[in-house]
Amino acid sequence: FDAISRGGSMSEVISIFNDLCLLIRDRNSAKELFEIVSKLIEVFGGNLSVLASLLPNIQALMPQFKIPSAAKESVDQMNFNSVCFTLQLFMRVVSSGYRPLMIFLDDLQWADGDGKCLDLI
């Protein structure tokens, strides 16, 4: 993951998802947040700490959750496909027919040369 993030474009995508966590917190009721957090726990299970290490702002949704130090180390070992899979699972949880999520893609001509960030989308 560290090698990917140094490339720039992937770290920008992760940063956008990280900022999305704050939007989710600010735009949902306590009941809706509880439902989202419950679903995150259900879907990610023991890997929730990996998501929290990848997206530190996820703690804004569940302040009682503390990231174990071992999870921080495991994120450094994640490869591109693992990062994409984790972010895709996150998207499935936070978006639905009731809570649609729209991603506006602008300036695609500036996307990374090998198209890896576009694979995520």
C-alpha positions in Angstrom: 0.0 0.0 0.0 2.8 2.4 0.8 4.2 2.0 -2.7 0.8 2.7 -4.2 0.2 5.8 -2.0 3.5 7.3 -3.0 2.2 7.3 -6.6 -0.2 10.0 -5.7 -3.4 9.1 -7.5 -4.3 6.2 -5.2 -3.7 8.3 -2.1 -6.0 10.9 -3.5 -8.8 8.4 -4.0 -8.3 7.1 -0.4 -8.4 10.7 0.8 -11.7 11.2 -0.8 -13.2 8.1 0.8 -11.7 9.2 4.1 -13.5 12.6 3.7 -16.7 10.7 2.8 -16.7 9.3 6.4 -17.1 12.8 7.8 -19.9 13.6 5.3 -21.7 10.5 6.4 -21.4 11.5 10.0 -22.6 15.0 9.3 -25.5 14.2 7.1 -27.1 11.2 8.8 -29.2 10.9 12.0 -28.1 9.0 15.0 -30.4 6.1 14.0 -29.0 6.1 10.4 -25.4 6.2 11.7 -26.2 3.2 14.0 -27.5 1.3 11.0 -24.4 2.1 8.9 -22.0 1.2 11.7 -23.9 -2.0 12.4 -23.7 -3.0 8.8 -19.9 -2.1 8.7 -19.3 -4.4 11.7 -21.4 -7.1 10.0 -19.6 -6.9 6.7 -16.1 -6.3 7.8 -16.1 -8.3 11.0 -12.5 -8.8 12.2 -11.2 -6.8 9.3 -12.9 -3.6 10.6 -9.6 -2.5 12.0 -8.1 -2.7 8.5 -10.8 -0.4 7.2 -10.2 2.0 10.1 -6.5 2.1 9.4 -7.1 2.7 5.7 -9.8 5.4 6.4 -9.0 6.9 9.8 -12.1 9.2 9.7 -14.2 6.0 10.0 -13.7 6.6 13.8 -15.9 9.7 13.4 -18.8 7.2 12.8 -17.8 5.0 15.8 -15.7 6.9 18.3 -15.6 4.0 20.7 -13.6 1.9 18.1 -9.9 2.0 18.7 -7.5 0.9 15.9 -5.1 -1.9 17.1 -1.5 -1.2 16.2 -1.3 -4.5 14.4 -3.9 -3.3 12.0 -1.8 -0.3 11.1 1.0 -2.6 10.2 -1.3 -4.8 8.1 -2.5 -1.8 6.0 1.1 -1.1 5.1 1.2 -4.6 3.6 -2.0 -4.3 1.6 -1.6 -4.5 -2.2 -3.6 -2.6 -4.7 -6.3 -5.2 -5.1 -6.8 -5.4 -1.3 -7.2 -1.7 -1.1 -9.7 -1.7 -3.9 -11.7 -4.6 -2.4 -11.9 -2.9 1.0 -13.0 0.4 -0.5 -15.6 -1.4 -2.7 -17.0 -3.2 0.4 -17.2 0.2 2.2 -19.1 1.7 -0.7 -21.6 -1.1 -0.7 -22.3 -0.5 3.0 -22.6 3.2 2.9 -24.7 3.4 -0.3 -28.1 2.0 -1.1 -31.3 2.8 -2.8 -32.2 4.8 0.2 -28.8 6.4 0.5 -27.4 6.6 -3.0 -23.9 7.8 -3.4 -22.8 9.6 -6.5 -19.2 10.0 -7.5 -18.4 12.9 -9.8 -15.4 12.1 -12.0 -13.8 15.2 -13.4 -10.6 15.5 -15.4 -10.2 11.8 -16.2 -7.5 12.7 -18.6 -5.3 13.3 -15.6 -5.9 9.8 -14.1 -2.9 7.6 -13.6 -1.3 6.3 -16.7 -1.9 2.6 -16.1 -5.5 3.2 -15.1 -5.3 1.4 -11.7 -7.4 4.1 -9.9 -10.1 3.8 -12.6 -10.2 0.0 -11.9 -11.4 0.9 -8.4 -14.3 2.8 -9.8 
